[in-house]
Amino acid sequence: MVDLRVDLAGLTLVNPLVLASGPLSWNGDAIVRAHCAGAAAIVTKTIRRAAARSPRPHIAATPHGVLNTERWSDLEARQWIDHEIPRAKDGGATVIASLGLAVDDVVALAEELERAGADALEVVSYDEAVLPSMVSAAVERVRIPVLAKLGVNGCDLAGTARRCAESGASGITAIDSVGPTLRVDLARRRPVLGADSAWWSGPAILPIALHAVHVLRGAVAVPIVGTGGVADADAAIEMLFAGASAVGLCSAPLVEGLGVFSRMRERMAQRLDELGIASAHDAIGAMERETAAGFAMALDDAACTHCGACVRVCPYAARRGPGVVEAACRGCGLCVSICPAGALAWERGER
């Protein structure tokens, strides 16, 4: 039986899956629903002193992800402190209060959010240069863990993370949505969301998020909540392997529904067992680096269906069949990645 429990900056989570800040955590009742669906912790919509007014519409699902022009919470801070966080705690949720977007917001709200019952804070800003100061202001005022949320949009990711950790951050959340981006509604000849730019999330940003987590794993000693593009159990395990201590989800439950948490939790346990890993904790940072020996391509004749996909995609025309590789082969690996039967694989060997 695989043990999915993980430790996040002193918080014991029953599984690694965290609902990231977004529409599904817009109030206390929504947080309780996510908790009951299997999210081990829930990050609130970002709370500021003043409520936001987002444009309409401000979210659009596309074939490869989700666009948004959403702002922070449209509920007043007092509503969160007096009603929404206490309601979420009464419902049994582990609550991480997202707090932004400036030092003044932290000074005004950090202590009250802790008194309301928040288990941790996550500070976030559109200007990452101020994040270390926000962390310092929070750490001076609360005893609960303080996480810093980072993006990759023109950011010195490792440097900012180090400065946040030096300022007392208990952990790092990475990454925020990517952008600015744009999609066009052809029928209307206008941007899909009625603005010239939007922020992008969903499966397409997974490789960016994984790289960020891997970089941060080597840059800071605090735990990381790997967030961005995780849509299935394998992607969640990739996040753990890359160095995340927990995995944030936003777009997947937004588009597929909260049931994604229970499905992913069960599948993660199954996949970790298949991989011979006894616990989620053991999976953290388990990614192995490539050795100097490199890899050689291998073919499983029994699995090969002779579909011809490897021949069709070879950019060097080096394949004449699944087991026939000519000298033009550069070992690029495209054929391995597209083989529908999984008959081609890399094995350690000479280049």
NORCORFEN-V397529 format. One line per field, one symbol per residue. phi: phi as a letter, one per 20 degrees, with the letter a starting at -180 (. if undefined). burial: I if it has 16 or more other C-alpha atoms within 10 Angstrom, else O. A space follows every 50 residues. Layout:
phi->???
burial->???
This chain:
phi->.feefcdclneedfbfedffgrgfcfbfffffffffeoffbcefgfdcfd fecffcfccbecgcrcebcfdefedfgffffecffgffffenfeddefcb dbgfffgfdgffffffpgeadcebbfdffeggfffgffffdcdffcdded ddemeegfffffffffeofeacdbcefdrfcbcdeffelcggdmcfbbdd bogfegffffffffffgeeceefcefcpnfcbfffffggfgfpfebcecc ffffeeofffffffffffffffffemdebfgfefmefeefeffmccecde gfefdlfnffffeffdleddrgddceffgdmfngfffdgfemfdbecfae f
burial->OOIIIIIIIOOOIOIIIIIIIIIIIIIIIIIIIIIIIIIIIIIIIIIIIO IIOOOOOIIIIOOOIIIIIIOIIIIOIIOIIOOIIIIIIOIOIIIIIIII IIIOIIOOIIIIIIOIIIIIIIIIIOOIOIIIIIIIIIIOOIOIIIIIII IIOOOOIIOIIIIIIOIIIIIIIIIIIIIOOOIOOOOOOOOIIIOOIIII IIIIIIIOIIOIIIOIIOIIOIIIIIIIIIIIIOIIIIIIIIIIIIIIII IIIIOOOIOIIOOIIOOIIOOIOOOOIIIIIOIIIIOOOOOOOOIOIOIO OOOIOOOOIIIOOIOOOIIOOIIOOOOOOOIOIOIIOOIOOOIIIOOOOO O
